[in-house]
Amino acid sequence: MKKKMYFILMALLLSFTFNACSSDSPEEELPEKEEPEQPEKPVEPNEPQNGDVILNENTILLSDELEKYVTNTVTGTSLNIDASIKESDLPEIGRILLYGAVSEKFPSGFLGKVKQVVKAQGGYEIQTESVSLEEAFDKLYINEPMELVFDDMDVPDSRSILPCSPYWDKDGYVGLQTRWNIEFGKASEKEWSSTTTDSGSLSGSMESGAGIGIKLQCRIDIDKKAQKEPYIEFSFFCKTFYGSSFDVKGALSREYRKKIKKIPVKPTLLPSGVVGVATQIVLQPEFILSAFMNFEGEFEYHSEQHSQQEWKMSFIYEHGESRFESQRIKDNEELSVKSLQLDGTISAGLSLDFSMKLFNNKEISCMLGASAAPSIAAEISYEQEDLNNIYSKLKDSKITETACNVTAQIAVKTSLFVKKTNIEVELEREFLSLPIGKKDYYLFPEFEPIDAIWKGDKIDASYHVNRDVFFPIELGLRLLDEKKKKVEDSEEKIEYRLSGSSPVELTTSFSSPNKNKNYCVCPTIKLPIFDEIILALPEQEIEGITLVTGDATVQNKTTALVTCEYKNVIPWTKKIGVEFTDESGKRQEIVRDIIEDGIYNFQLTGLQSKMTYTYRAFAIVDGEHVYADNFNSFTTSEVLDIKDVDFEIIPSFKNSWPDTTELLDYNITFRESRYLKFWYDIFTNDVQKLQGVSKWGTILYKNGIVCDTHTGTRKDVSFNVLRCDETDLTIHNSTYTAIADKAIYSIGIFVERTDSLGKTVVETTKPKQIEPPIYSQKPEIVISSIEKILPDAIIGDWYDDNGVHQIQKQIYSMLKYRVRGLFWMKPIRGNDEGINIVHNCPLDEAYYESGLGPSYYNNQRPQTVCITAKDLTTGKIITSNVVNIP
């Protein structure tokens, strides 16, 4: 099982996210030094109260009896022992030596396993090798705060190194703070080194200050007797602060870097205890702090930023694996951007090269390189002349602000902490990316139209506003004319930045529009980075009075019905009408009152026959006629008599019904003898020429007696259906032919209309005889396809009386088929058991798609399917094509 141990250094690195500091001098902010309060030792329910440390039986404490013989200052893995020691007191090979303190002889403490004892000049040399904490201790419990103490720091004497000063506060945080000022393109820029190939140029300046404070907590729990897996936890309470002022312009791809200082840190002791003996875990952290600035892209950026963040990060090693946890405690940020054109990324922050040793071990137990910086990234680029359509161009442009973006490369030698076997790669590496406080914004909000309508003599318009935007903006609405020229801006404005849990509503009323004109409305945006007001999308169209001249229906030679549409009329008038003019120029009009907009009919009477009339809609507003833009026309005709109505009969469709009299096992309502159906379409253009017709249709006669009637739903088409039973047919079985020649069939038209006296009368035309219909479709059953819908599913699972396991499954397939010539068939009910199944024969000559779902037992899955019927002519069985079940 792979084990990862990212120790204290990693979290220490991650804590260098700097995100808030006043732009004033850090030195001026430095408070008077206070002695930090010693935190009380945390008490946990499962914390051991006695015997927190039990050394492994193979571990020897370098007590006074042995320490007094050490003659060298031990900073490596070898101890020089005075010759006066008894050889019997020398440690054996394989024993573990521990000095859990810091002294003149052991400035880093000591932990090592004896590899060799050799005689040397003046005594003996004990050579040791690395050993893990898990091997040295049978039980080790530590749950203590860790004190981070810096050695005295000299003021740097080189202009290539940034000055820094200590930082501490009343909350117990200790750390460093620094500041820098750079004029791009001048001498101060040359003091910064570049880690990348320069590309482009930059002008302007940047002033920045940053700092970090840290509190550390450690918990180690090793207990072999309790058969626990090692547990290690380091919690890092971090406070970062950052302040900057950017005023830069250019196009550049470069990272600037400047060293702050190699920071000396005293060895860190983690207290534990054995009665009468000091046993502490000694850690030796060391790190180099630098500042950097990264510019990538094209930009014009002027901003001020102040932020401070406090959070907790924990590294946990448990069950042989490591993980990170984080918790934000406080987050305060102020960002003021006065100018922003950015197609790329800008960031500035601190970087750290960190290493740590455990006790005197020369091997680096952990190394990392990391950077932490606030950053802003966007794709916003435009020219001044683009402002007219900048919303559509940049509507979906995002601005990503990261309070602190941490990247790290970490290498950990886990075998120094936990005993490991079969390790192929001793040095475990991890690449981390941790964006803290990352937020995505848009340059512009998104607008969703709600409505834009006339209300009385006003126009009411409203939108929903969505999406978080980077800048606080002022929103309003603008009324535009048909040429997109400004008519009026709303007096009501709203301040907007964040959308919240529900959309914000933007609404207003415009009080002075012209009733005869069309308008549109759109949102307006005022941003601090633009001098002009930005017009947004989408627009909402608002129509003025809209009149549409519709169609006309000529009823006879003296009357016609015209239809017109009236929109947005009610706010201005209730009087509408239609004017009509004949070929001589004689003008007439009809006026009526309405209570709502809509489509209205006008009955024109007293017209001349065979005369063309031109007409159009109008409304009367303030005593004046407002006309529709379009004209229409119609021509009256002569009066037509019912006997003059002509029509055409066209056979259109044939169908048959099989013999179902004995199909008792079919689920059908009516069991009948076989019959045929013949459809006929009837077309006419003359019915509409009749005067006063309210209804019309067609009649089918059998030997002069009505046998089918149908009312036409269109003005020119109707149909009839002729049903023929066996007694109506001459049947020729040998040729599969049936002829309906035992009766005379004919079709005529009927109309229901109002006569000159106002009475409703029904009139009919003279019927037209139709040819005896013939049915000659031979019997045929064809399966076109079968498709698998779902995999077979288990629908039953049980053990029978004999203890045999039974499984029932269901097939899910779609069967597509068609049957013709049913008149000559007797359908056969299907059988869905066995390997070859038979599907039900249908009762109609339609095209079918039906689900095929037979079940089967114990993998006796059906393989094929077909459809069968009995041929009534020959008495033989008709079988469709057989298809395989997928």
Secondary structure, DSSP 8 states (H G I E B T S, - for coil): -------HHHHHHHTT------SS-HHHH---------------TT--SS--EEE-TTEEE--HHHHTTB-S---SSEEEEETTS-GGGS--TT-EEEEBS--SS-TT-EEEEEEEEEEETTEEEEEEE---HHHHEEEEEEEEEE---B--------TTB--EEEEE-TTS-EEEEEEEEEEETSHHHHTSEESS---EEEEEEEEEEEEEEEEEEEEEEEETTTT---EEEEEEEEEEEEEEEEEEEEEEEEEEEEEEEEE-B--EEEE--BTTB-BEEEEEEEEEEEEEEEEEEEEEEEEEEEEEEEEEEEEEEETTEEEEEEEEEEEEEEEEEEEEEEEEEEEEEEEEEEEEEETT-SS-SEEEEEEEEEEEEEEE---GGGGGGHHHHHTT-EEEEEEEEEEEEEEEEGGGTS---S-S-SEEEEEEEEEEEEEEEESS-EEEEEEEEEETTEEEEEEEEES-BSS-EEEEEEEE-TTS-EEEE-S--EEES---SS-EEEEEEE----TTS-EEEEEEEE-TT-SS-EE-S--EEE--SEEEEEEEEE-SSS-EEEEEEEES-TTT-SEEEEEEE-TT--EEEEEEE-SS-EEEEEEE-S--TT-EEEEEEEEEETTEEEE-S--EEEE------GGG---EEEEEEEEEE---TT-TTS--S-----EEEEEEEEE-SSGGGSTTEEEEEEEEEETTEEEEEEE-SSSSEEEEEEEEEGGG-EEEGGGTEEE--SS-EEEEEEEEEE-TTS-EEEEE---EE----EE----EEEEEEEEEEEEEEEEEEEE-TT--EEEEEEEEEEEEEEEE-GGGEEE---B--SSEEEE---SSSSEEEEEE--EEETT----EEEEEEEETTT--EEE---EE--
